């Protein structure tokens, strides 16, 4: 599974729902979720990075 492709699909869907997604200065992504800020890594270093990112987004109120 390619993390970059999958996370970009998720970010497109979140933007359509009105959730703000921005690239941070350090290269990470900032997602301004309904219940708070989620910082997402720009690249995958671990095989669970996509699952962890999705879990964080769900906990902050995003429908992913």
BALO-958788 format. One record per residue: x, y, z of N, C-alpha, C in turn. Coordinates in pm, whole numbers, plus 50000, padded with zeros to 5 digits. Each point is the difference from the previous one (the first is absolute). Layout:
! residues N
XYZXYZXYZ;...
! end
This chain:
! residues 64
500844988350000499165011750000500885012450000;499725009149909500805012149989499395010950088;500695003750106499505009750096499675013449935;500905004949915499835013349942498735000749916;499754990149917498804999949917498744999350085;500014991250097498824998150085499695012450083;501025006150056499765011650087499535011849918;500475001449877499525010949914498534998149963;499584987549978498584997349974499165004050121;500494996650118499295003350123499925015150018;501115007049973500015014550014499045006649901;499904994949878499055005449903498574998850052;499684988350055498674997750053499725009350119;500995001950088499825008950114499785014449954;500745004349899499835013749948498605002049943;499484989749932498645000949946498965001550111;500314994450117499115001050115500175013250075;500955008349955500205013050062501065000450108;500784989450012501064999550101501295005549939;500645009050071501215006549952501214990850015;500754998349890501234991950000501105008549940;501105001850076501115008249953501324992750016;500955003249914501364994750011500755009150098;500614994050098500765007650100501405003249949;500695008850067501345004049957500984988350000;499854991050094500914988750011499694988649905;498925001449920499674989649905498844991250043;499645000550127498864992250048498715006849955;498884993350022498695005449966499275003650128;499295011349997499155004150111498564998649955;499234992450076498584998349972499245006650116;499225010249966499215007150101498654993150012;499984989250074498824991650019498995007150089;498744995350001498965006450083500355000750149;500694990050052500304999750143501455003250033;500765005349905501385003650029500934997849882;501255003050022501034999149898500624986149996;500234994949878500694987249982501205002649910;501174996050044501225001249920500264986449937;500084999649868500214987549927501385000349935;500724988950005501324999649937499905001049848;501025005749939500035001449855500424987149932;500794992050068500474987449943499784988950102;500044987849949499784988750090501344993950041;500204998550127501214993550051499664986750063;498724998250030499544988250069498864993949919;499834987250004498974993449921498605003150051;499895005550124498685003250057499675014949994;500775007749928499795014550001498635003849945;499494993349900498685003349946498914996750102;500094988450062499004996350100500025009650119;501195003850044500125009350112499435013749965;500275004749880499495013049956498484999849993;499444989349943498554998849992499374999650139;500634993250093499504999350137499995013850065;501065007649981500065013550056498915008949941;499784998949870498985008149935498604996450052;499754987150018498704995650052499775005150142;501054999450083499875004750139499705015050006;500455007449900499765014549998498745003849923;499194990149962498705003049942499884999949850;501034995449930499944999249854499364986749960;499205000649895499344988049949500844994149887;500954991450037500874993649899499834985050004;
! end
